[in-house]
Amino acid sequence: MRLRDRVQVAGPVLDSTPAGGRRPTAHEAAQLQAASASSRRRHDRGRAVRRSLLVADGAALLIAFAVLQLVFPAQASNDRLALDSEVILFAASLPLWVVLARAMGLYDRDAERPEHTTVDDLVGIVALVTTVVWLSFVAAYVTGAAAPDFGKWVVFWALAIVLIAVGRSVARTTVQRRGNLVQRALILGTDSSAQVVARKLVQHPEYGISLVGFVDGAPARIREELADVPVVGGAEELPALVDQLAVDRVVFGFSGATDRQMLRLVRHLQTRGVQVDVVPRLFQALGPSANVTSIEAMQLLSLPPTRMSRDALLLKRAFDVVASSVLLVLTSPLFAAIAIWIKLDSRGPVLFKQTRLGLHQRPFTALKFRTMRCETSIDEHRDYVRRTMSADAAPE
C-alpha cells in the first residue's frame, strides 16, 4: 500500500499498538480522541510568536521615539524638521524595520528551536538597530533634510535596543503562558536517544511542547520515568496519527523503519505543515559549535577541532591572569568576610583542598571555601556516585 493510501486510514489506530509496547489505557485513549475531535486545526505557535514579536518591536520603537522627543524636543535640537515631520518620517520607516528584521531571521526561529530565547536575538537586535539608525543618520546628513544631533541618535539607538529586547521577552512569556499554543509532539522510535529526547521534553515544560507519545512498530523497553508516555502506533501509521492527535511536531529518532520509509515520512509531514526534528547520528559528539556545510547539495555536520591555536592560548592565558588578578583584588574584602564567617560557624579549616586533573591530565590542587562540616560522613555521596555510574541509571 502506498503512503498516500495510508493517510486515509482512520481506523482503530490507538488499538493497534504493537505487542512490545504499553497500550494506552481506556482513559488515555479517550483523552487522545477528545483532543483530536476538539482541535483538528493545529495551533501555530510560531505564527503567534511572530505576531507578538512584531507588536512588541513596534511598541518598543514607539516608546523609544516618544522618550526621545521628551529628552530632545524638536525645537530645542539642531534638527531642521518639525515634530510632525519627524513623526511622519518615523512612521514611514517602520516597514523598513520589519523588512530588515525578517531578513535577519528575527521572526522565524521560535517555531524551529524550542529553546530559543531573547538572549539568542541580542546580536540580531543590535545589528538591526545599528543598521537602521546609521542609514537614517547618513541619509539625513547627505540629503540635508536635517542637521543630525549625534547625541540624540545615540540615545535612540540605546533605547531601541533595550526596549526591543525587553518587549520580546514579555511577548515570548505571554505566548508561553497560553496553553492552547503548546505544540503537541510525537517521537518516532523508542531507542535510548528517543527516550532521552522524551525525558527532556517531559522535564522542561518551558519549551512549550507536550509529548503525546512514541511511534514504533517494535518498541524497546520504556524507562520507568517515561511509563506514562504511551506507544500509540507504528511508523506506517504516523500520517494518520498526526491528523488524529492534532500533532504539530514530530521528532525522528532511531526506529526500526527503513531509511527510505523515514525519508518519505519526513517529506510528507513537511508538506502538511508539521515541524520535523531529526536526531542526528553521533549526536553525543555535537556541540554548539557544530556547523552545517554542503558538498554538492549533500548536507554535512562539521565539527571544528577542539585544540586552540597557540595565539589563542596565549591570549586566553593573558586574559585569565589579568582578569583573575583584578577580580581577586576587588573581591578580597568579600573573601575575608566569608573566611571569618566559616571560622565562626564550625570547627575546621577555612579552605577545602582537593587534587584534580587539569590540562594534559596534570594534577593540581583546587582550593575552595569549605561548605561542609568536617565530621560529615562521605558515604551518602559515594552511594550517589555509585548509583549514577550504574548501567541501569536513567539517561542524561
NORKA-V886934 format. One record per residue. N is the residue number from 1. RES is the residue in one small letter. PHI is phi in whole degrees, -180 to 180 (none if undefined). PSI is psi in whole degrees, 0 to 359 (NA if undefined). Layout:
BEGIN
n: <N:N>
res: <RES:RES>
phi: <PHI:PHI>
psi: <PSI:PSI>
END
This chain:
BEGIN
n: <1:2:3:4:5:6:7:8:9:10:11:12:13:14:15:16:17:18:19:20:21:22:23:24:25:26:27:28:29:30:31:32:33:34:35:36:37:38:39:40:41:42:43:44:45:46:47:48:49:50:51:52:53:54:55:56:57:58:59:60:61:62:63:64:65:66:67:68:69:70:71:72:73:74:75:76:77:78:79:80:81:82:83:84:85:86:87:88:89:90:91:92:93:94:95:96:97:98:99:100:101:102:103:104:105:106:107:108:109:110:111:112:113:114:115:116:117:118:119:120:121:122:123:124:125:126:127:128:129:130:131:132:133:134:135:136:137:138:139:140:141:142:143:144:145:146:147:148:149:150:151:152:153:154:155:156:157:158:159:160:161:162:163:164:165:166:167:168:169:170:171:172:173:174:175:176:177:178:179:180:181:182:183:184:185:186:187:188:189:190:191:192:193:194:195:196:197:198:199:200:201:202:203:204:205:206:207:208:209:210:211:212:213:214:215:216:217:218:219:220:221:222:223:224:225:226:227:228:229:230:231:232:233:234:235:236:237:238:239:240:241:242:243:244:245:246:247:248:249:250:251:252:253:254:255:256:257:258:259:260:261:262:263:264:265:266:267:268:269:270:271:272:273:274:275:276:277:278:279:280:281:282:283:284:285:286:287:288:289:290:291:292:293:294:295:296:297:298:299:300:301:302:303:304:305:306:307:308:309:310:311:312:313:314:315:316:317:318:319:320:321:322:323:324:325:326:327:328:329:330:331:332:333:334:335:336:337:338:339:340:341:342:343:344:345:346:347:348:349:350:351:352:353:354:355:356:357:358:359:360:361:362:363:364:365:366:367:368:369:370:371:372:373:374:375:376:377:378:379:380:381:382:383:384:385:386:387:388:389:390:391:392:393:394:395:396>
res: <m:r:l:r:d:r:v:q:v:a:g:p:v:l:d:s:t:p:a:g:g:r:r:p:t:a:h:e:a:a:q:l:q:a:a:s:a:s:s:r:r:r:h:d:r:g:r:a:v:r:r:s:l:l:v:a:d:g:a:a:l:l:i:a:f:a:v:l:q:l:v:f:p:a:q:a:s:n:d:r:l:a:l:d:s:e:v:i:l:f:a:a:s:l:p:l:w:v:v:l:a:r:a:m:g:l:y:d:r:d:a:e:r:p:e:h:t:t:v:d:d:l:v:g:i:v:a:l:v:t:t:v:v:w:l:s:f:v:a:a:y:v:t:g:a:a:a:p:d:f:g:k:w:v:v:f:w:a:l:a:i:v:l:i:a:v:g:r:s:v:a:r:t:t:v:q:r:r:g:n:l:v:q:r:a:l:i:l:g:t:d:s:s:a:q:v:v:a:r:k:l:v:q:h:p:e:y:g:i:s:l:v:g:f:v:d:g:a:p:a:r:i:r:e:e:l:a:d:v:p:v:v:g:g:a:e:e:l:p:a:l:v:d:q:l:a:v:d:r:v:v:f:g:f:s:g:a:t:d:r:q:m:l:r:l:v:r:h:l:q:t:r:g:v:q:v:d:v:v:p:r:l:f:q:a:l:g:p:s:a:n:v:t:s:i:e:a:m:q:l:l:s:l:p:p:t:r:m:s:r:d:a:l:l:l:k:r:a:f:d:v:v:a:s:s:v:l:l:v:l:t:s:p:l:f:a:a:i:a:i:w:i:k:l:d:s:r:g:p:v:l:f:k:q:t:r:l:g:l:h:q:r:p:f:t:a:l:k:f:r:t:m:r:c:e:t:s:i:d:e:h:r:d:y:v:r:r:t:m:s:a:d:a:a:p:e>
phi: <none:-76:-61:-63:-71:-68:-61:-77:-72:-129:-71:-74:-63:-71:-92:-101:-63:-59:-65:-76:-110:-82:-71:-64:-70:-61:-66:-65:-62:-66:-65:-65:-67:-66:-63:-67:-71:-86:-143:-73:-87:-72:-81:-87:-64:-60:-66:-65:-66:-60:-65:-65:-67:-63:-65:-63:-63:-63:-65:-63:-67:-64:-65:-62:-67:-66:-62:-62:-69:-74:-78:-124:-59:-60:-73:-99:-100:-83:-67:-92:-92:-76:-62:-65:-68:-64:-64:-65:-66:-64:-63:-69:-83:-59:-59:-64:-59:-66:-63:-67:-64:-66:-66:-85:77:-80:-119:-116:-94:-67:-70:-90:-114:-62:-90:-68:-130:-65:-59:-69:-90:-59:-62:-65:-64:-62:-64:-63:-65:-62:-63:-67:-65:-67:-62:-67:-62:-65:-63:-64:-72:-70:-77:76:-65:-156:-100:-59:-88:-59:-61:-64:-70:-66:-63:-63:-57:-67:-61:-63:-62:-66:-70:-66:-63:-65:-61:-68:-63:-64:-63:-67:-64:-63:-66:-64:-80:-86:-62:-76:-106:-71:-77:-94:-128:-118:-118:-86:112:-131:-71:-62:-68:-64:-72:-64:-60:-61:-64:-67:-66:-68:-82:-127:-66:-65:-71:73:-125:-102:-79:-85:170:-97:-128:-163:-74:-134:-68:-84:-68:-86:-67:-61:-71:-113:-63:-84:-94:-82:-93:-95:165:-100:-61:-67:-96:-58:-58:-68:-65:-60:-74:-66:-101:52:-85:-103:-146:-129:-103:-93:-96:-105:-108:-81:-69:-73:-61:-66:-65:-66:-63:-66:-66:-60:-65:-65:-66:-63:-70:-92:80:-92:-74:-113:-119:-119:-78:-74:-67:58:-63:-66:-87:-84:-133:-64:-90:-68:-124:-98:-121:-139:-126:51:70:-97:-81:-126:-95:-100:-109:-70:-64:-83:-78:-83:-71:-63:-62:-66:-65:-64:-64:-64:-63:-63:-64:-60:-66:-67:-64:-66:-64:-64:-66:-63:-66:-69:-99:-59:-62:-66:-61:-64:-64:-64:-62:-64:-61:-63:-65:-78:-79:-155:-77:121:-71:-73:-101:-101:-111:-153:-86:-122:-103:-110:-61:59:61:-84:-74:-146:-97:-93:-118:-152:-67:-69:-117:-125:-77:-65:-88:-72:-76:-99:-63:-63:-65:-64:-63:-64:-62:-64:-68:-71:-89:-72:-67:-92:-68:-67:-67:-90>
psi: <137:160:323:324:327:332:330:349:119:24:203:69:319:344:357:28:134:153:334:346:172:129:143:140:170:322:317:318:320:321:318:318:324:320:322:317:326:344:74:329:126:136:118:96:324:318:320:320:319:316:318:320:322:316:318:317:316:317:319:318:321:318:318:320:320:315:322:320:331:322:320:82:146:319:343:356:178:353:144:1:140:168:319:325:321:321:318:315:322:315:323:335:348:317:327:320:314:316:314:321:320:320:330:1:23:357:359:359:342:323:332:323:108:328:8:131:176:332:323:342:351:316:316:322:314:317:319:308:318:317:311:316:318:316:319:320:313:318:317:322:317:316:343:12:334:159:93:132:112:317:322:318:324:319:316:319:312:316:317:318:312:313:324:318:315:315:321:323:316:319:316:320:320:317:320:331:351:107:331:357:10:131:134:130:147:151:122:115:153:20:182:321:320:321:331:315:316:316:321:321:320:321:349:77:344:345:345:30:124:119:119:318:181:155:114:130:334:76:147:177:127:132:159:321:350:20:335:356:115:159:112:354:186:174:325:343:0:314:317:323:322:318:315:324:9:54:136:340:139:127:122:109:210:98:183:357:150:160:321:319:318:322:319:322:317:312:321:316:324:321:340:4:20:135:127:130:137:124:115:151:151:34:338:335:351:142:184:344:1:140:152:120:172:145:106:54:6:121:133:145:116:131:118:155:144:343:131:151:165:319:318:321:318:317:318:317:317:317:318:315:313:312:316:323:315:316:323:319:317:326:4:321:321:318:319:318:319:319:317:319:313:319:323:335:320:163:154:175:156:320:142:128:139:141:126:166:129:215:135:31:27:128:145:162:118:136:135:161:138:130:359:157:149:331:6:137:146:4:320:319:319:321:320:315:319:320:318:335:0:150:339:6:153:143:148:NA>
END
